[in-house]
Amino acid sequence: MSERVNVTVDGVAVEVEPGTTILQACEAAGAEIPRFCYHERLSVAGNCRMCLVEVEKAPKPVASCAMPVAPDMVVNTQSESVKSAREGVMEFLLINHPLDCPICDQGGECDLQDQALGYGVDSSRFEDNKRAVEEKEMGPLVKTVMTRCIHCTRCVRFATEVAGVPEIGAIGRGEDMEITTYLEASLESEMSGNVIDLCPVGALTSKPYAFTARPWELRKTETIDAMDAVGSNIRVDVRGREVMRILPRDHEAVNEEWLSDKSRFVWDGLNTQRLDRPYVRVDDKLQATNWQSAFDAIAARLKAGSGQVAALAGDLVCTEGQFALKSLMEKLGSPHLDCRQDGAKLSGPRANYLFNTGIAGIEDADALLLIGTNPRLEAAVLNARIRKRWLAGNFPIAAIGQPTDLTYDAEFIGAGPQTLAELVAGKHRFADVLAKAERPMLILGQGALARADGAGVFAQALALAEKTGMISDGWNGFNVLHTAAARVGGMDVGFLPGEDGRDRDGIIEGCQTGDVSTVILYGADEIDRAELGDAFVIYVGSHGDRGAHGADVILPAAAYTEKQAIFVNTEGRAQMTERAAFPPGEAREDWKIFRALSDSLGMTLDFDTVDALRATLFEHAPQLARLDTLVPAGAPEKPATDVRDLDEAAFAPVVTDYYFTNPIARASATMAACAEAKRERALAIGGTGTDG
């Protein structure tokens, strides 16, 4: 380890690592350095010059973001020359900046406002006309007012370095420089909304949020995202009962400070197509009713029905709700339940269905195999972490599946299970790459698991992991990437078929044969109602989507922003959401619905408060009590289920339309606009408009 460097900042001595910039050393010493272009997760640009400091023996102030420290360096951040330099830089930045703070959406949370107040002067000497720049079209998510741009190039560097889609750049020089997209095309990246957070001024703002609210009007709640299985940390801003915007929060081990576009802009879907009262189907028409009448209709059906009762859980439901429904199914004496509504063939101990390396652990790996997954669409933030590791170098990546642009160089070595079998047999050269790596890893996606031979594919992937040394002391490179926020929590609480119970495919078959007469769809909107035959369908969920349209009884539930609940991400990290708004109308929290239903059925559950429910839940799954902690899951094991012969069919993508993967997204006008922009872009270049 290199010796640390001694630096003195404003009379305060600090020790820092060699290569540390002066700006970072100043922050370590407690000195505040203004900046616009510098960002700790992006490359250094040195554009704005706002971070100038005085270095002893230097002939003039230096840009602290771009200069590394030297031994025994003496830095002054408060001298008169530094203050004068900062005032001069700020004056130049404001020469062409419009005075439109009262109508700017960045007002109240603008870096330029704050730094002009702290480091600028109270008047301007500029009397000529200001420069004006035409607005740029960047698609349905990012609104531009480019006259405000100060050319910090944060957006350019983010698109190129982090998102991996170099679609933003600069044209012109000096005062004529402009930031734009290629041919002013709509942004393509699934991470494009992050440029809004990075922009230090009001040049790039949220188009769906434009002119709707001021930040000081909003009630802010820190919670967890449920649009994918990453579990990104978010902040939900609410005015009244209405969600107005969603922003990312820092969590170094999960999402760093990034957020996918779907997670960020889906908020309008939380306000539309909501179920706000119970419904019962009468004469083939859904009619609004009260809770007791809905419960009575269910009770009458269960007493009259001769078949079995089954339950399926969807992708957005919480862990407490699944545990409550499982408890109700046990009271009903039914083993027929499944949280894998896509039919994924996952079973066995916890390590069999977790992303065991951990999201942050990707940065420690030195080889990667992707099997039946497209992380760019299934988990965009996790994909950015893979790209980050790839940019660091010496990280060979191979993929089995449909060729696509993953934002990093990946060699597509095959399309289906046959290639995986060749790797296990050592007949493919990438098997040697994995074997020679010190910390190899594979990511097994739902495209490889949600098929008839999914258990066989899992067994082959596990055999490859064992053969190439992916599983050893201190390292577990066997990973399953989920697409559903609810999946790991459901499997943790055992929302799976009991003894002689039916899985998803068995429940559907039972509905068609008449053996299953009643099905509870708990947020399961991806099930085709026609497949359920004449079964009596009870839908519990938040939106009037596919599941509700074909239901006989609808029980309105809370969305993920409207309850305090546990969600477990793909790496097994339990996190707690917080209630940002109240559910609409008569909608209730999920567990309360099942508790009240059990009362009406005369099978009262053993808890009547959420604390009592969680106490029982933690006895069953103690790892869930350790919030925001990765609990070691051990080593995966070969599944005990029958392993079918491997099919020759290629792995199919599980995300065919990134913007319409769940009922909240399908209710969002913003997501519809994004999907339309993507179709138009694909048609313009000769595609079908449905790719990805």
C-alpha positions, 0 to 999 in steps of 0.5 A, a space after each residue: 500500500 502506498 504511503 499516504 500524502 500529507 496536505 494542509 488545507 486552511 491550516 488543517 493537516 490531513 492525510 490522503 491517498 496518493 492520486 487524491 485530487 485537491 478538491 477531495 483533500 479539501 473536503 476531507 479537511 472540512 473545507 467547502 469547495 463550490 463546483 458545477 462540472 465536477 461529479 465524483 462518479 464521472 470523469 474529470 472535465 475541469 470546465 467550470 473553473 468554480 473550484 479554484 483554490 490557491 496552492 502555495 508556490 503556484 503562480 495562479 489559482 488552480 482547478 482543484 478538481 483536476 489537480 492531484 495532491 503532492 506531498 506537503 502541499 499547502 492549500 488555501 481556499 479562503 484567500 482574497 485571490 480565491 474569492 476574487 477568482 470565484 466571483 469572476 467565474 460566477 460573473 462569466 457564468 451569469 453573463 448569458 444565463 437568463 434571469 428566469 428563476 421564478 418560472 424555472 422548475 429547478 428553482 429552490 433546488 438549483 446549484 447555480 442559485 445557491 452558489 451565486 448567493 454564496 460566491 457571487 456578487 450582487 450586481 452585473 457589469 454586463 450590458 450587452 444582449 444575452 445569448 439565446 439557444 434554441 430548445 432541443 428535443 430529447 424525447 418525452 422525459 427530458 425537457 430542455 431550456 438550453 439558454 440556461 446551460 452552463 456547459 458543465 458537460 455532466 450530461 454528456 459524460 453520464 450518457 457516455 460513461 455510466 449509461 453507455 449510450 453516447 447520445 448526448 454531445 456538444 457542437 460548436 465552440 466557445 459561446 456558440 457551444 450547444 449540448 444536443 442529441 444526435 440529430 435531436 433524436 429522443 434519448 434511448 437509454 433506460 437511465 436517461 432521467 439521471 441527467 436531470 439530477 446531474 444538471 446543476 441548472 435548469 437546462 435539463 428538467 423533468 418534462 412530465 413534472 414541468 410546471 406542476 409544483 414547487 419543491 417546498 410544496 411537496 411532502 418528501 418520503 424516503 422509501 424503496 422502488 418496486 418496478 424491478 428487483 433491484 430495490 433502488 432507494 427512492 424519495 417520493 414527493 407528494 402533494 395532498 394524496 397525489 404523487 408528483 415525482 420520484 427521485 433516487 436516494 444514495 445507497 452505495 451497495 444497491 443503486 449508488 445514486 442512479 435510478 432507471 427511467 421506469 422507476 423515476 417516471 412511473 409516478 403518474 401511473 400511481 394516480 390513474 386507473 386505481 381501484 378505490 372500492 370493492 366490486 362484485 360481478 353480477 349478471 356478467 357485469 362488475 358492480 361497486 359494492 361494500 367490503 362486507 358484501 364482497 366478503 359475503 360473495 367470497 364466503 358463499 362461493 367457497 361454501 358452495 364450490 366443490 373444487 379446490 382453492 388456489 392463490 397466485 401472487 404477482 410481481 409488485 406485492 409486499 412480503 407481509 401481504 404474501 405471508 398473510 395470504 399464505 396463512 389464510 390458505 393454510 386455514 383453508 387447507 389448501 397447498 395450492 399457491 405460487 409466487 412465480 406467476 411467470 412459471 420460473 422453475 426455482 426451488 430449494 434453499 435460499 442460495 438457489 434463488 438469490 443474486 449471491 454475489 451481491 450487486 456491489 460484488 459485481 465490481 469484485 468479479 473478473 469474468 461474467 457469463 449471462 444466461 437467458 437475461 438482458 440486464 439492460 431491460 430487466 435491471 437497468 441500474 444493475 446493468 450500469 454496475 456491470 458496465 462500471 466493472 467492464 470499464 475498469 478493464 480485464 472483465 471478459 463477458 459472454 452471453 447466451 441468449 438473443 443478441 442485443 446491445 447491453 451497453 458493454 462488449 459481450 460476446 454472444 456465444 449461443 442462443 440456448 441450453 445447448 451452448 450451456 451444455 457445451 460449457 459444462 462439458 468443457 467444449 467451449 473456449 469460454 469455459 476456460 476463461 471462467 476456470 482461469 478467473 479468480 472470481 468468475 460469476 454467472 447471472 441466470 435470468 428468468 428467460 432461462 428459468 421460466 420455461 418447461 426445462 427451467 429446472 434442467 437449465 438451473 441444474 446445468 448452470 449450477 454444474 458449470 458454477 461448481 466446475 469452474 470454481 464460482 462457489 468457494 470460501 469467500 466467493 459465490 458467483 452463482 446468481 439469479 436475476 429476478 425481474 419482480 420486486 415481490 419474488 424473493 420475499 415470496 419465496 422467503 416466506 414459502 409462498 410456494 406449493 405445499 405438499 401435493 400442491 399445485 404450482 402455477 402451471 398446475 393451478 392453470 391446468 386445474 382450472 381448466 379441468 375443474 379441479 380448481 374452482 376458486 383462484 385468488 389473484 394477488 396482484 397477478 396481472 400477467 395471468 391470462 384470464 382465459 386460461 383460468 376457465 370457469 374458475 371463480 376469480 378473486 382479484 386483490 390489487 391496486 389497479 384496474 388492469 388485466 387481473 381485475 378485468 376478468 375477476 368475479 370479485 375485486 378487493 382494492 389494495 394499496 400500491 407500494 408507495 401507500 404502505 409500510 412494507 418489506 420488499 426483498 431485492 434480488 440479492 436478498 436484501 430486505 428493505 422497508 417501504 414507507 407510506 408516502 400517500 394514503 390509498 384512494 377511496 376504500 382501498 386497504 393495505 394488503 394484509 388487512 384485506 386478508 385478515 378481514 377476509 379470514 374473519 368473514 370466513 370464520 377462520 380468523 388469522 392469528 394476528 390483528 396488527 402489523 407488528 404481530 404479523 411481522 413477529 410471526 413472519 420473522 419467526 418463519 424467516 428471521 433473515 427478513 428482520 435484518 433490514 438492509 443487510 445481506 444475510 449469507 445464504 450458503 451454497 446453492 443446491 441441485 433442485 429436488 424437482 424432476 429435471 427435464 431434458 433440455 429443450 433446443 429452443 433459444 432463450 426468449 427475452 422476458 421483457 418485450 416492452 420495457 415500459 409496460 411490464 406491470 399494471 402501474 406502468 401500463 396505467 402511466 401516460 408517460 410510459 405510453 409516450 416512451 413506448 410510442 417514441 421507441 416505436 417511432 425510432 425503431 420504424 425510422 431505422 427500419 425496425 418493427 417498433 417492438 424490439 425490447 
